[in-house]
Amino acid sequence: MFVYNYRIFDRFRRPVVSLAVLADERKGWRPDHFGYELWGCRVGIRFPSVKILDYADRRDITEENANPFALAVTAHLKTQETRHDADGRKKWKLYLVRKLYEHDYKKEDVIRLFHFIDWMMALPEYMGEEFWQEIGEYEEEKKVRYVTSVERIGFKRGVSEGRQKGMLEGRQQGMLEGLLEGTLEAIEMGLSVKFGAKGLRLLPEIRRIRDIERLNMIKHIIKVTDDLAEVEASLE
């Protein structure tokens, strides 16, 4: 947040406000600042934050509010609350989707929010089929047809393909991150052993590099040279 804040300020030369939305489940975790001090120089950022968990018991703000963000927050809270309760999650999911039809939203907004809730509040496959059937019956009762059968099949297929692609990309990304971290650790050790504190001053700049081939080149240079200037030159 600190880096984004000052980079946006540097780019546009306008006052920048940074806000944090804390969506975790730790009641006591409430960060509101970042900074450091060295040799009498102090830099940092203080920012307002909102804890979604604080709204767990505020039905007037979540469940009974027509604001679409209130529905999103409620879906998030109920997803956490029903992590080990599939029946309870299905009940809340139906409740929130019905709320979509009760509020005066445009059809496009209903579909977008519907897909968001359906993605977040995932159900076991057999229970998901029951959920879709009940939504269809509810639409028949209300004489509306927002999510058609074609959209349901397409969305279901899209979610399935998206999950498979996401799992594959996630595994590939995890492997890459592991390689990067291992190479960075080797570079840090090499800098420390060969150049001491002077060498370690290059580490923040090196850690910004996400190209594994370039990091391997730097690691090789550290291994074969006794001149720190050669390592510095490889970063340019």
C-alpha distance (Angstrom), angle and dihedral (degrees) to the residues before:
residue distance angle dihedral
M1 . . .
F2 3.80 . .
V3 3.80 92.1 .
Y4 3.82 94.1 45.5
N5 3.80 90.9 47.6
Y6 3.78 96.3 53.9
R7 3.80 93.9 39.9
I8 3.79 91.5 53.9
F9 3.80 89.4 47.3
D10 3.80 90.4 48.3
R11 3.82 91.2 50.4
F12 3.81 99.8 44.9
R13 3.83 104.4 18.4
R14 3.79 91.1 -136.5
P15 3.82 131.0 122.8
V16 3.80 110.3 -87.1
V17 3.82 127.7 -153.8
S18 3.82 119.1 -156.4
L19 3.82 118.3 -161.7
A20 3.80 128.3 -175.2
V21 3.81 125.4 -148.2
L22 3.80 108.5 -163.7
A23 3.81 109.9 -154.5
D24 3.81 98.9 170.9
E25 3.82 128.4 109.1
R26 3.83 99.6 -120.1
K27 3.80 108.8 108.4
G28 3.78 94.1 -163.7
W29 3.81 97.5 48.6
R30 3.81 106.0 98.0
P31 3.80 112.3 146.1
D32 3.80 114.0 -173.0
H33 3.79 104.9 163.3
F34 3.77 146.8 32.1
G35 3.76 130.8 -167.7
Y36 3.76 148.5 114.2
E37 3.78 139.1 -138.5
L38 3.79 128.6 -145.3
W39 3.80 129.8 171.6
G40 3.79 93.5 -15.2
C41 3.82 93.4 -48.1
R42 3.80 114.5 117.9
V43 3.81 126.4 -172.7
G44 3.78 132.1 166.3
I45 3.78 149.6 109.6
R46 3.80 135.9 -101.7
F47 3.78 117.6 -158.4
P48 3.80 139.3 179.3
S49 3.78 115.9 -116.0
V50 3.78 137.2 -168.7
K51 3.79 123.5 -149.4
I52 3.81 112.9 -146.1
L53 3.80 88.7 -157.8
D54 3.83 88.8 66.7
Y55 3.81 89.0 68.4
A56 3.79 95.9 55.0
D57 3.82 91.9 104.7
R58 3.81 97.4 33.8
R59 3.80 102.1 98.5
D60 3.81 90.2 164.9
I61 3.80 89.2 63.5
T62 3.79 100.4 36.2
E63 3.80 118.4 24.5
E64 3.81 98.3 23.5
N65 3.80 97.4 42.5
A66 3.81 121.9 97.9
N67 3.79 92.7 -152.5
P68 3.83 107.9 115.0
F69 3.81 90.3 -136.5
A70 3.81 88.3 58.9
L71 3.81 89.0 57.4
A72 3.80 90.9 48.6
V73 3.81 91.4 49.9
T74 3.80 91.2 48.0
A75 3.82 90.9 49.9
H76 3.81 89.3 51.6
L77 3.82 93.4 48.8
K78 3.79 94.3 45.9
T79 3.81 91.2 47.6
Q80 3.80 88.9 57.2
E81 3.80 92.5 42.4
T82 3.83 94.0 51.9
R83 3.80 98.7 42.3
H84 3.80 90.6 126.6
D85 3.81 98.1 26.7
A86 3.81 112.9 76.5
D87 3.82 93.5 172.7
G88 3.80 91.3 51.5
R89 3.80 91.1 48.0
K90 3.79 92.1 51.1
K91 3.80 89.9 50.7
W92 3.80 92.8 51.3
K93 3.79 92.2 43.3
L94 3.80 91.3 55.1
Y95 3.80 90.0 46.0
L96 3.81 92.9 53.2
V97 3.80 94.4 44.4
R98 3.80 90.5 51.4
K99 3.80 87.6 51.6
L100 3.80 87.7 59.6
Y101 3.79 90.1 61.1
E102 3.80 93.4 45.5
H103 3.80 95.2 55.2
D104 3.77 121.6 74.5
Y105 3.80 96.9 -107.1
K106 3.78 126.9 148.0
K107 3.79 115.7 -107.6
E108 3.83 91.7 -109.9
D109 3.81 90.9 52.9
V110 3.81 91.8 48.5
I111 3.81 90.8 52.9
R112 3.81 93.5 47.0
L113 3.81 93.0 48.6
F114 3.80 90.5 43.1
H115 3.79 91.4 55.2
F116 3.81 91.2 46.4
I117 3.81 92.1 52.2
D118 3.81 92.1 43.4
W119 3.82 90.8 51.3
M120 3.80 95.1 46.1
M121 3.81 99.0 42.2
A122 3.80 97.1 51.2
L123 3.82 116.4 -175.1
P124 3.81 133.5 -163.4
E125 3.81 109.7 -86.0
Y126 3.81 96.4 -107.5
M127 3.79 91.0 48.2
G128 3.80 90.7 46.1
E129 3.79 89.8 59.2
E130 3.81 89.9 51.6
F131 3.80 89.3 49.6
W132 3.83 93.0 52.8
Q133 3.81 90.5 48.2
E134 3.80 92.2 52.3
I135 3.80 91.1 48.0
G136 3.80 89.4 52.3
E137 3.81 90.7 51.2
Y138 3.80 90.1 47.8
E139 3.80 91.3 52.0
E140 3.80 90.2 50.3
E141 3.78 89.9 51.0
K142 3.82 92.8 49.5
K143 3.80 92.2 43.1
V144 3.82 92.1 -124.6
R145 3.78 131.3 119.4
Y146 3.79 110.2 -164.2
V147 3.79 102.1 143.4
T148 3.79 107.3 42.2
S149 3.79 126.0 -158.1
V150 3.81 90.2 -106.4
E151 3.80 90.9 52.1
R152 3.80 90.3 48.2
I153 3.81 93.2 52.1
G154 3.81 92.1 43.6
F155 3.77 93.4 46.4
K156 3.79 92.2 46.9
R157 3.80 90.7 50.2
G158 3.80 90.4 46.0
V159 3.79 91.8 52.0
S160 3.81 91.3 48.5
E161 3.81 93.7 48.2
G162 3.79 90.4 43.0
R163 3.79 91.6 53.0
Q164 3.81 92.4 48.9
K165 3.81 91.8 47.5
G166 3.78 90.8 44.8
M167 3.81 91.9 51.5
L168 3.80 91.3 50.5
E169 3.80 93.5 45.9
G170 3.79 89.6 44.6
R171 3.80 92.0 54.3
Q172 3.81 91.2 47.1
Q173 3.79 91.6 47.2
G174 3.80 90.7 47.8
M175 3.81 91.2 52.7
L176 3.81 91.0 48.9
E177 3.80 92.2 48.5
G178 3.79 89.6 50.3
L179 3.82 91.5 52.0
L180 3.80 91.9 46.7
E181 3.79 93.1 49.2
G182 3.80 93.0 47.0
T183 3.81 91.6 49.6
L184 3.80 91.9 47.3
E185 3.80 90.5 51.5
A186 3.81 90.0 52.1
I187 3.81 90.5 49.1
E188 3.79 91.4 49.1
M189 3.80 91.3 51.1
G190 3.81 91.6 47.4
L191 3.80 92.9 50.0
S192 3.79 91.2 47.6
V193 3.81 95.7 48.0
K194 3.82 97.5 42.7
F195 3.80 104.2 31.9
G196 3.80 107.7 15.0
A197 3.81 120.1 -157.2
K198 3.81 93.1 -10.8
G199 3.77 90.5 57.9
L200 3.80 94.5 46.1
R201 3.81 89.5 58.0
L202 3.81 86.9 74.0
L203 3.80 92.3 57.1
P204 3.86 98.9 88.6
E205 3.81 90.3 54.9
I206 3.80 92.1 45.3
R207 3.81 91.9 49.6
R208 3.81 89.5 60.4
I209 3.81 89.6 63.8
R210 3.83 112.2 96.0
D211 3.82 97.5 177.0
I212 3.82 107.9 106.3
E213 3.83 93.4 -160.2
R214 3.79 92.1 53.7
L215 3.81 91.2 47.1
N216 3.81 90.2 51.3
M217 3.80 89.1 51.5
I218 3.83 90.6 52.4
K219 3.81 90.2 47.4
H220 3.82 89.7 52.7
I221 3.80 92.4 49.0
I222 3.81 91.0 51.5
K223 3.79 88.7 51.0
V224 3.83 96.7 52.0
T225 3.82 103.2 34.7
D226 3.77 135.0 69.7
D227 3.80 92.9 -168.9
L228 3.80 115.6 91.5
A229 3.82 89.4 -161.1
E230 3.81 89.1 68.5
V231 3.80 90.1 55.6
E232 3.81 90.6 48.8
A233 3.80 90.3 49.6
S234 3.80 90.7 54.6
L235 3.81 89.2 60.8
E236 3.80 94.4 58.3
